[in-house]
Amino acid sequence: MKWKTAIFLSVSWLSTALAQTSTPVTADKVTVQTTQGAVIGTQGTVNTFLGLPYAAPPLGDLRWKPPQPPTSWIAPRSATTFSSQCPQAVIGLFALPGETPGEVRGNEDCLYLNVYAPKTATPQSHLPVMFWIHGGAFTAGSASTYDGSILAEKNDMVVVTVNYRLGALGFLSLPALSAESGGESGNYGLMDQQAALKWVRQNIAAFGGDPQRVTVAGESAGAMSICAQLTSPQAAGLFEGAILQSGLCTSPGNAVTLADAAQRNVRYASNLGCRADDLVCLRNVDPAKLALTKVPGLRPASNLVWSPVYASGLLPLTLQDAFAQGKFSRIPVMSGTNHDEGRLFVSVASPEGKPISPVLYWGAAGLTAGAGNAVNVLSKYPYRRYGTPALAFATLFTDAVFSCPALRVDDALSQYVPVYAFEFADPQAATTIKSPADLPGMGSAHSSSLVYAFQTSVPGLADSAQLSPAQRSLSDLFSSAWATFVKTGNPNPVGKTDWRAYSSERQNVQVFTPSSVQESTAFAAEHQCPFWLGLNLK
């Protein structure tokens, strides 16, 4: 089932080093001293430092090991070009010019990050920091896709974007790997994120940032990563705020335990041509083969095959249980979704624009909600009401996988910390993705808000030049809310209280459209959340 595969579709001399002021090398270069050595970046409208190593290359015996400290250097290191992306298969809909769907881009030497800082920033600036974790279903994406320069320049803050291991390289769990490490395997991508956050804690002051004012922000798998980091004991104290955009934090099918993941991955190892206990063989498999080989078996439609695993040392509880029990870092949270998340997945499923048939829709409903719930779900979302099975599925998928699970997270977190809930709802959001014929357009599909937040083009998703005057105004308001939250832990400008913290009683969500930004208490009803939360899918 083609559409289902597509759906599977963030020292001793330290004090002296950090006290040094950034010094221009030439008219367009700037140097900063890090704990590893000096780095030379580019000075334009902002200071840009690209391809900074935060961990040793995870090659050879370091494959499927926790990230190790990076090496140091003596001569200043150039930081003017991006590092490689982590290995990932090219998806047809998101293929860039010159790429062929099904080929593999990137290499394993990919644990690098990028820093964007105002050109006037010095170690005495103590600017707020936004640490961006990219999405891509834990199998795709990169730090280089997101340009933090506009956010840094307009809002006088530092932006960090980070790579982390993806797919099997980032999340393979096997009994032999667990035995080798003393009881736990998988979650290497989350360990990478923690290593990068520790690098930021040690080094960001040299770039003008405040190590005590770091907000993690992410979209999709990036937001789910942040939910995981919120509950991970090892991440406690590494950040002071969190922005969750379109996370799948409690979406059905993604609470996979360490034991369950290890069991199903035994078959994956066999498909690679290795015994599951032959780590030498597995560590010699070409990264491209790792990226292209599928994990066998039928799973819920929203299940991310490679993703965090639970009941482990890094993640003792599933996200839903940890949030419900209040076992997470007590920091302010800004949490939101897009009004039409599911439309992207219809588009991914039918890249040639072929209509989704009723039979495929019925099967998709069962895979999303479970076979036992399929009849109730189909009666709640009859495709004739929506005009096409594609729109019915897009709406169902939005509600079941994004909107209502996000509301569950808001309800749980808001019992302990301030939560600012939002919905991005531009009905004709800018996009470079072609809409299937059986949808009335992409609407505010999954990932459509990112060009508005970053205010720059996002390759493969949207071109900022497409924004109309009304959309540019929306982008200014949306991006400013993110930046204000990074600065203060509250998205309201100083002196304003229009955006009230989420209340479980009112279920209030701030809705962003081109014509208005205002509070709504109709979000739960519009997305059929009493129905979905009543099913309590896991």
BAMAR-30694 format. One record per residue (C-alpha): residue in three letters; x, y, z. Coordinates in nm, 3 decimals. Example, Ala and Ser with C-alpha at 12.3 -4.5 7.8 and 13.67 -1.06 7.14 Angstrom:
<rs>
 residu       X       Y       Z
    ALA   1.230  -0.450   0.780
    SER   1.367  -0.106   0.714
</rs>
This chain:
<rs>
 residu       X       Y       Z
    MET   0.000   0.000   0.000
    LYS   0.193   0.294  -0.137
    TRP   0.019   0.558   0.072
    LYS   0.091   0.374   0.400
    THR   0.464   0.361   0.332
    ALA   0.462   0.734   0.261
    ILE   0.287   0.817   0.587
    PHE   0.563   0.648   0.793
    LEU   0.664   0.902   0.641
    SER   1.528   1.904   1.640
    VAL   3.785   2.256   3.046
    SER   3.998   2.426   3.242
    TRP   4.047   2.724   3.007
    LEU   3.677   2.756   2.928
    SER   3.613   3.074   3.126
    THR   3.901   3.252   2.951
    ALA   3.797   3.131   2.605
    LEU   3.433   3.234   2.642
    ALA   3.531   3.577   2.775
    GLN   3.703   3.666   2.447
    THR   3.520   3.913   2.226
    SER   3.432   3.806   1.871
    THR   3.701   3.956   1.650
    PRO   3.656   4.035   1.279
    VAL   3.921   3.861   1.067
    THR   3.841   4.044   0.744
    ALA   3.553   4.261   0.629
    ASP   3.331   3.954   0.587
    LYS   3.474   3.707   0.839
    VAL   3.441   3.674   1.214
    THR   3.618   3.440   1.454
    VAL   3.497   3.290   1.782
    GLN   3.685   3.074   2.031
    THR   3.503   2.753   2.129
    THR   3.609   2.484   2.373
    GLN   3.751   2.287   2.078
    GLY   3.934   2.575   1.911
    ALA   3.874   2.889   1.708
    VAL   3.612   2.890   1.431
    ILE   3.588   3.140   1.146
    GLY   3.239   3.227   1.026
    THR   3.086   3.472   0.783
    GLN   2.982   3.822   0.884
    GLY   2.695   3.960   0.678
    THR   2.362   4.081   0.808
    VAL   2.430   3.827   1.083
    ASN   2.727   3.625   1.201
    THR   2.692   3.277   1.053
    PHE   2.888   2.971   1.164
    LEU   2.816   2.653   0.972
    GLY   2.919   2.292   1.021
    LEU   3.040   2.309   1.382
    PRO   3.110   1.958   1.521
    TYR   2.943   1.888   1.854
    ALA   3.039   1.518   1.866
    ALA   3.287   1.279   1.711
    PRO   3.186   1.123   1.377
    PRO   2.974   0.816   1.469
    LEU   3.163   0.586   1.232
    GLY   3.286   0.228   1.256
    ASP   3.267   0.102   1.612
    LEU   3.089   0.425   1.713
    ARG   2.786   0.334   1.500
    TRP   2.500   0.271   1.748
    LYS   2.697   0.414   2.037
    PRO   2.622   0.728   2.242
    PRO   2.782   1.038   2.087
    GLN   3.145   1.087   2.189
    PRO   3.319   1.423   2.251
    PRO   3.446   1.601   1.940
    THR   3.816   1.645   1.877
    SER   3.993   1.979   1.916
    TRP   4.205   2.170   1.665
    ILE   4.488   2.423   1.680
    ALA   4.459   2.628   1.361
    PRO   4.131   2.822   1.326
    ARG   3.865   2.609   1.160
    SER   3.658   2.737   0.869
    ALA   3.284   2.743   0.949
    THR   3.151   2.875   0.619
    THR   2.989   2.565   0.466
    PHE   2.723   2.324   0.584
    SER   2.815   1.973   0.691
    SER   2.669   1.668   0.527
    GLN   2.314   1.569   0.609
    CYS   2.268   1.245   0.798
    PRO   2.196   0.949   0.563
    GLN   1.838   0.949   0.433
    ALA   1.640   0.828   0.135
    VAL   1.509   1.094  -0.106
    ILE   1.128   1.103  -0.104
    GLY   0.975   1.175  -0.445
    LEU   0.749   1.463  -0.343
    PHE   1.036   1.642  -0.169
    ALA   1.313   1.566  -0.419
    LEU   1.516   1.876  -0.498
    PRO   1.641   1.962  -0.847
    GLY   1.899   1.704  -0.955
    GLU   1.784   1.441  -0.707
    THR   1.625   1.108  -0.794
    PRO   1.357   0.961  -0.567
    GLY   1.488   0.651  -0.391
    GLU   1.851   0.756  -0.391
    VAL   2.027   0.825  -0.060
    ARG   2.174   1.160   0.034
    GLY   2.415   1.238   0.319
    ASN   2.676   1.039   0.511
    GLU   2.737   0.919   0.864
    ASP   2.981   1.197   0.951
    CYS   2.694   1.437   1.019
    LEU   2.690   1.541   1.385
    TYR   2.723   1.915   1.331
    LEU   2.526   2.227   1.409
    ASN   2.496   2.583   1.276
    VAL   2.486   2.912   1.467
    TYR   2.325   3.237   1.351
    ALA   2.385   3.545   1.570
    PRO   2.334   3.921   1.533
    LYS   2.645   4.083   1.386
    THR   2.683   4.303   1.696
    ALA   2.669   4.008   1.937
    THR   2.958   3.964   2.181
    PRO   3.011   3.731   2.479
    GLN   2.868   4.011   2.692
    SER   2.537   4.021   2.499
    HIS   2.362   3.733   2.682
    LEU   2.102   3.697   2.406
    PRO   1.820   3.441   2.416
    VAL   1.883   3.124   2.215
    MET   1.646   2.920   1.997
    PHE   1.769   2.564   1.945
    TRP   1.592   2.420   1.639
    ILE   1.532   2.045   1.594
    HIS   1.416   1.961   1.242
    GLY   1.135   1.722   1.153
    GLY   1.113   1.450   0.889
    ALA   0.960   1.143   1.057
    PHE   1.300   1.067   1.217
    THR   1.415   0.948   0.874
    ALA   1.473   1.271   0.679
    GLY   1.558   1.640   0.714
    SER   1.862   1.841   0.813
    ALA   1.978   2.151   0.997
    SER   2.084   2.313   0.669
    THR   1.723   2.326   0.545
    TYR   1.641   2.601   0.796
    ASP   1.797   2.945   0.769
    GLY   1.801   3.114   1.110
    SER   1.942   3.445   0.988
    ILE   1.615   3.642   0.970
    LEU   1.504   3.527   1.313
    ALA   1.842   3.621   1.458
    GLU   1.860   3.961   1.287
    LYS   1.502   4.078   1.342
    ASN   1.468   3.955   1.699
    ASP   1.817   4.006   1.841
    MET   1.862   3.644   1.939
    VAL   2.087   3.350   1.857
    VAL   1.952   3.059   1.650
    VAL   2.108   2.712   1.648
    THR   2.006   2.439   1.402
    VAL   2.123   2.082   1.456
    ASN   2.165   1.750   1.275
    TYR   2.102   1.424   1.460
    ARG   2.121   1.061   1.353
    LEU   1.816   0.942   1.158
    GLY   1.647   0.616   1.068
    ALA   1.815   0.294   1.177
    LEU   2.138   0.482   1.254
    GLY   1.953   0.696   1.505
    PHE   1.699   0.457   1.652
    LEU   1.788   0.091   1.596
    SER   1.713  -0.118   1.902
    LEU   1.831  -0.480   1.918
    PRO   1.894  -0.726   2.201
    ALA   2.264  -0.751   2.106
    LEU   2.304  -0.373   2.113
    SER   2.128  -0.356   2.448
    ALA   2.355  -0.625   2.588
    GLU   2.663  -0.444   2.456
    SER   2.562  -0.117   2.620
    GLY   2.452  -0.268   2.948
    GLY   2.079  -0.285   2.893
    GLU   1.960  -0.017   2.651
    SER   1.971   0.048   2.277
    GLY   1.801   0.288   2.039
    ASN   1.741   0.660   2.098
    TYR   2.086   0.752   1.960
    GLY   1.929   1.048   1.778
    LEU   1.793   1.178   2.109
    MET   2.138   1.132   2.265
    ASP   2.279   1.340   1.980
    GLN   2.034   1.619   2.057
    GLN   2.137   1.614   2.422
    ALA   2.506   1.626   2.324
    ALA   2.433   1.929   2.104
    LEU   2.246   2.100   2.387
    LYS   2.544   2.039   2.617
    TRP   2.772   2.188   2.349
    VAL   2.546   2.494   2.342
    ARG   2.555   2.519   2.721
    GLN   2.937   2.525   2.707
    ASN   2.991   2.740   2.399
    ILE   2.699   2.963   2.308
    ALA   2.816   3.256   2.524
    ALA   3.113   3.299   2.289
    PHE   2.864   3.365   2.006
    GLY   2.662   3.616   2.212
    GLY   2.402   3.377   2.352
    ASP   2.295   3.318   2.710
    PRO   2.342   2.950   2.807
    GLN   2.072   2.994   3.072
    ARG   1.811   3.117   2.820
    VAL   1.785   2.831   2.571
    THR   1.448   2.745   2.421
    VAL   1.417   2.425   2.220
    ALA   1.185   2.446   1.921
    GLY   1.092   2.180   1.669
    GLU   0.835   2.063   1.419
    SER   0.686   1.718   1.361
    ALA   0.954   1.464   1.462
    GLY   1.147   1.763   1.600
    ALA   0.857   1.849   1.829
    MET   0.819   1.485   1.927
    SER   1.191   1.489   2.009
    ILE   1.131   1.782   2.241
    CYS   0.845   1.601   2.412
    ALA   1.088   1.315   2.468
    GLN   1.356   1.551   2.600
    LEU   1.102   1.706   2.837
    THR   1.058   1.364   2.999
    SER   1.419   1.243   2.981
    PRO   1.606   1.266   3.312
    GLN   1.932   1.316   3.118
    ALA   1.799   1.633   2.951
    ALA   1.682   1.806   3.268
    GLY   1.828   2.156   3.296
    LEU   1.954   2.177   2.937
    PHE   1.680   2.418   2.822
    GLU   1.436   2.665   2.976
    GLY   1.143   2.670   2.731
    ALA   0.990   2.457   2.456
    ILE   0.803   2.528   2.130
    LEU   0.614   2.230   1.989
    GLN   0.491   2.265   1.631
    SER   0.286   1.974   1.493
    GLY   0.435   1.713   1.724
    LEU   0.315   1.355   1.731
    CYS   0.384   1.333   2.102
    THR   0.087   1.114   2.196
    SER  -0.030   1.011   1.848
    PRO  -0.167   0.658   1.812
    GLY   0.086   0.384   1.744
    ASN   0.399   0.567   1.857
    ALA   0.435   0.450   2.217
    VAL   0.672   0.167   2.120
    THR   0.863   0.007   2.406
    LEU   1.228  -0.091   2.393
    ALA   1.130  -0.458   2.402
    ASP   0.876  -0.427   2.120
    ALA   1.114  -0.231   1.899
    ALA   1.397  -0.479   1.957
    GLN   1.172  -0.771   1.868
    ARG   1.054  -0.627   1.536
    ASN   1.402  -0.506   1.442
    VAL   1.535  -0.862   1.447
    ARG   1.355  -0.911   1.115
    TYR   1.500  -0.585   0.987
    ALA   1.852  -0.711   1.061
    SER   1.776  -1.027   0.869
    ASN   1.668  -0.818   0.570
    LEU   2.009  -0.649   0.583
    GLY   2.175  -0.988   0.542
    CYS   2.303  -1.006   0.899
    ARG   2.216  -1.207   1.207
    ALA   2.057  -0.982   1.469
    ASP   2.342  -1.065   1.711
    ASP   2.623  -1.004   1.460
    LEU   2.715  -0.644   1.538
    VAL   3.031  -0.658   1.324
    CYS   2.820  -0.743   1.021
    LEU   2.563  -0.476   1.104
    ARG   2.826  -0.208   1.154
    ASN   2.964  -0.283   0.809
    VAL   2.633  -0.247   0.624
    ASP   2.639   0.046   0.383
    PRO   2.441   0.345   0.520
    ALA   2.242   0.362   0.196
    LYS   2.123   0.005   0.247
    LEU   2.024   0.089   0.605
    ALA   1.817   0.381   0.479
    LEU   1.645   0.190   0.200
    THR   1.568  -0.137   0.381
    LYS   1.219  -0.150   0.528
    VAL   1.116  -0.290   0.864
    PRO   0.863  -0.565   0.784
    GLY   0.518  -0.587   0.939
    LEU   0.186  -0.401   0.943
    ARG   0.161  -0.104   1.178
    PRO  -0.081   0.180   1.257
    ALA  -0.090   0.444   0.984
    SER   0.063   0.713   1.205
    ASN   0.340   0.490   1.342
    LEU   0.689   0.628   1.288
    VAL   0.893   0.315   1.230
    TRP   1.216   0.478   1.345
    SER   1.143   0.689   1.652
    PRO   1.206   0.704   2.027
    VAL   1.158   0.389   2.229
    TYR   1.028   0.382   2.584
    ALA   1.072   0.187   2.908
    SER   1.443   0.265   2.885
    GLY   1.691   0.464   3.090
    LEU   1.664   0.764   2.860
    LEU   1.282   0.751   2.847
    PRO   1.149   0.563   3.151
    LEU   0.782   0.623   3.059
    THR   0.580   0.674   2.743
    LEU   0.514   1.041   2.676
    GLN   0.145   1.011   2.755
    ASP   0.214   0.847   3.092
    ALA   0.499   1.085   3.181
    PHE   0.288   1.393   3.106
    ALA  -0.017   1.255   3.290
    GLN   0.198   1.181   3.597
    GLY   0.371   1.519   3.586
    LYS   0.712   1.359   3.533
    PHE   0.868   1.615   3.299
    SER   1.078   1.932   3.316
    ARG   0.871   2.218   3.455
    ILE   0.924   2.489   3.194
    PRO   0.690   2.709   2.985
    VAL   0.559   2.548   2.666
    MET   0.417   2.689   2.342
    SER   0.228   2.414   2.161
    GLY   0.042   2.415   1.831
    THR  -0.074   2.239   1.518
    ASN  -0.186   2.333   1.167
    HIS  -0.553   2.329   1.072
    ASP  -0.507   2.089   0.777
    GLU  -0.210   1.875   0.883
    GLY  -0.336   1.560   0.710
    ARG  -0.347   1.706   0.360
    LEU   0.029   1.669   0.322
    PHE   0.002   1.296   0.376
    VAL  -0.260   1.260   0.103
    SER  -0.025   1.450  -0.125
    VAL   0.266   1.226  -0.032
    ALA   0.050   0.920  -0.090
    SER  -0.056   1.025  -0.440
    PRO   0.238   1.217  -0.590
    GLU   0.095   1.169  -0.938
    GLY  -0.237   1.319  -0.835
    LYS  -0.434   0.994  -0.859
    PRO  -0.753   0.997  -0.650
    ILE  -0.773   0.810  -0.321
    SER  -1.035   0.538  -0.365
    PRO  -1.306   0.458  -0.107
    VAL  -1.143   0.120  -0.044
    LEU  -0.809   0.278   0.037
    TYR  -0.984   0.530   0.261
    TRP  -1.159   0.254   0.454
    GLY  -0.830   0.072   0.501
    ALA  -0.660   0.393   0.611
    ALA  -0.929   0.457   0.871
    GLY  -0.869   0.112   1.018
    LEU  -0.493   0.154   1.024
    THR  -0.529   0.495   1.190
    ALA  -0.780   0.404   1.460
    GLY  -0.752   0.026   1.477
    ALA  -0.975  -0.227   1.309
    GLY  -1.212  -0.239   1.606
    ASN  -1.280   0.134   1.579
    ALA  -1.304   0.155   1.200
    VAL  -1.684   0.144   1.177
    ASN  -1.729   0.424   1.431
    VAL  -1.460   0.632   1.264
    LEU  -1.607   0.591   0.917
    SER  -1.951   0.690   1.044
    LYS  -1.796   0.998   1.203
    TYR  -1.609   1.087   0.883
    PRO  -1.823   0.963   0.591
    TYR  -1.637   1.053   0.275
    ARG  -1.952   1.168   0.096
    ARG  -1.985   1.450   0.350
    TYR  -1.641   1.576   0.251
    GLY  -1.685   1.524  -0.121
    THR  -1.385   1.294  -0.171
    PRO  -1.222   1.012   0.024
    ALA  -0.898   1.214   0.012
    LEU  -1.044   1.508   0.201
    ALA  -1.220   1.278   0.446
    PHE  -0.894   1.098   0.520
    ALA  -0.699   1.425   0.547
    THR  -0.950   1.556   0.800
    LEU  -0.959   1.230   0.995
    PHE  -0.580   1.210   1.002
    THR  -0.548   1.573   1.114
    ASP  -0.783   1.519   1.404
    ALA  -0.666   1.175   1.516
    VAL  -0.290   1.217   1.477
    PHE  -0.224   1.587   1.537
    SER  -0.500   1.812   1.673
    CYS  -0.651   1.594   1.944
    PRO  -0.327   1.439   2.070
    ALA  -0.190   1.796   2.094
    LEU  -0.494   1.892   2.302
    ARG  -0.422   1.593   2.530
    VAL  -0.065   1.719   2.575
    ASP  -0.189   2.073   2.647
    ASP  -0.433   1.940   2.908
    ALA  -0.163   1.736   3.083
    LEU   0.118   1.991   3.077
    SER  -0.102   2.284   3.176
    GLN  -0.168   2.123   3.514
    TYR   0.195   2.202   3.603
    VAL   0.335   2.472   3.371
    PRO   0.213   2.762   3.153
    VAL   0.109   2.631   2.810
    TYR   0.030   2.861   2.518
    ALA  -0.175   2.665   2.265
    PHE  -0.210   2.776   1.902
    GLU  -0.336   2.671   1.562
    PHE  -0.189   2.793   1.233
    ALA  -0.484   2.822   0.996
    ASP  -0.399   2.998   0.671
    PRO  -0.653   2.838   0.433
    GLN  -0.422   2.893   0.136
    ALA  -0.079   2.871   0.294
    ALA   0.217   2.926   0.064
    THR   0.360   2.599  -0.065
    THR   0.562   2.458  -0.352
    ILE   0.387   2.121  -0.312
    LYS   0.128   2.041  -0.578
    SER  -0.212   1.953  -0.441
    PRO  -0.375   1.626  -0.555
    ALA  -0.679   1.673  -0.775
    ASP  -0.912   1.528  -0.512
    LEU  -0.823   1.788  -0.251
    PRO  -0.951   2.148  -0.264
    GLY  -0.592   2.264  -0.210
    MET  -0.324   2.202   0.050
    GLY  -0.472   2.445   0.304
    SER  -0.252   2.479   0.611
    ALA  -0.098   2.135   0.565
    HIS   0.172   1.974   0.778
    SER   0.492   2.185   0.772
    SER   0.319   2.483   0.604
    SER   0.374   2.711   0.904
    LEU   0.753   2.688   0.891
    VAL   0.811   2.946   0.617
    TYR   0.596   3.185   0.824
    ALA   0.796   3.122   1.142
    PHE   1.144   3.142   0.988
    GLN   1.042   3.406   0.730
    THR   1.274   3.245   0.477
    SER   1.219   2.986   0.207
    VAL   1.219   2.620   0.314
    PRO   1.348   2.405   0.024
    GLY   1.100   2.140  -0.081
    LEU   0.817   2.299   0.117
    ALA   0.760   2.667   0.046
    ASP   0.909   2.979  -0.109
    SER   0.879   3.292   0.106
    ALA   0.848   3.499  -0.213
    GLN   0.502   3.342  -0.257
    LEU   0.359   3.520   0.047
    SER   0.089   3.777  -0.025
    PRO   0.081   4.106   0.174
    ALA  -0.177   3.956   0.412
    GLN   0.035   3.643   0.453
    ARG   0.344   3.852   0.522
    SER   0.153   4.028   0.799
    LEU   0.051   3.688   0.934
    SER   0.413   3.575   0.912
    ASP   0.526   3.881   1.109
    LEU   0.276   3.807   1.387
    PHE   0.341   3.433   1.394
    SER   0.720   3.464   1.386
    SER   0.714   3.741   1.644
    ALA   0.511   3.521   1.881
    TRP   0.775   3.249   1.856
    ALA   1.057   3.498   1.912
    THR   0.884   3.666   2.205
    PHE   0.834   3.328   2.369
    VAL   1.204   3.251   2.320
    LYS   1.289   3.578   2.493
    THR   1.043   3.568   2.782
    GLY   0.868   3.231   2.804
    ASN   0.545   3.408   2.706
    PRO   0.436   3.484   2.346
    ASN   0.266   3.811   2.442
    PRO   0.457   4.135   2.378
    VAL   0.547   4.327   2.692
    GLY   0.233   4.482   2.840
    LYS  -0.006   4.263   2.639
    THR  -0.220   3.977   2.770
    ASP  -0.429   3.892   2.460
    TRP  -0.293   3.537   2.441
    ARG  -0.402   3.366   2.761
    ALA  -0.234   3.052   2.889
    TYR  -0.424   2.733   2.810
    SER  -0.693   2.624   3.052
    SER  -0.834   2.270   3.051
    GLU  -1.172   2.411   3.142
    ARG  -1.182   2.661   2.853
    GLN  -0.964   2.466   2.606
    ASN  -0.859   2.798   2.456
    VAL  -0.637   2.802   2.147
    GLN  -0.491   3.108   1.974
    VAL  -0.580   3.081   1.604
    PHE  -0.356   3.249   1.343
    THR  -0.520   3.337   1.009
    PRO  -0.437   3.603   0.747
    SER  -0.737   3.807   0.861
    SER  -0.707   3.777   1.238
    VAL  -0.526   3.634   1.537
    GLN  -0.767   3.556   1.815
    GLU  -0.861   3.310   2.082
    SER  -1.098   3.025   2.004
    THR  -1.266   2.781   2.239
    ALA  -1.410   2.580   1.949
    PHE  -1.089   2.390   1.861
    ALA  -1.186   2.069   2.042
    ALA  -1.531   2.055   1.886
    GLU  -1.408   2.141   1.537
    HIS  -1.155   1.857   1.543
    GLN  -1.393   1.602   1.703
    CYS  -1.165   1.569   2.006
    PRO  -1.425   1.433   2.250
    PHE  -1.466   1.142   2.008
    TRP  -1.093   1.079   1.954
    LEU  -0.986   1.126   2.315
    GLY  -1.269   0.896   2.417
    LEU  -1.113   0.620   2.208
    ASN  -0.788   0.668   2.406
    LEU  -0.572   0.533   2.125
    LYS  -0.212   0.445   2.214
</rs>
